[in-house]
Amino acid sequence: MTRKIARAFACPIFYEQAAEGGSVASVPALPGCHTQGETLEETERNVKEAIALYLESLADHGETIPEEGPSFPGRATVPVHGPA
């Protein structure tokens, strides 16, 4: 009997507070993979499920997992013109 070797996929996730409440999570390594939740804990559960489904879909279509490129946080400051 052949056993499948389980492996893990780890990648950065970006969380943001949603304007309407709750939070949103996105996975830059998996284009289009994002979700939301009422609480951070719910959002974390949802993003793990979204990642698992994304990876399952890749496997079902014979596609490979995208290589994760380097990522780092950044911030830009730009002038704002107009009424205060």
ABEGO torsion letter per residue (X at the ends): XBBBBBBBBBBBBBBBBBAAEEBBBBBAABBGBBBBBABAAAAAAAAAAAAAAAAAAAAAAGBBBBBBBBBBBBBBBBBBBEBX
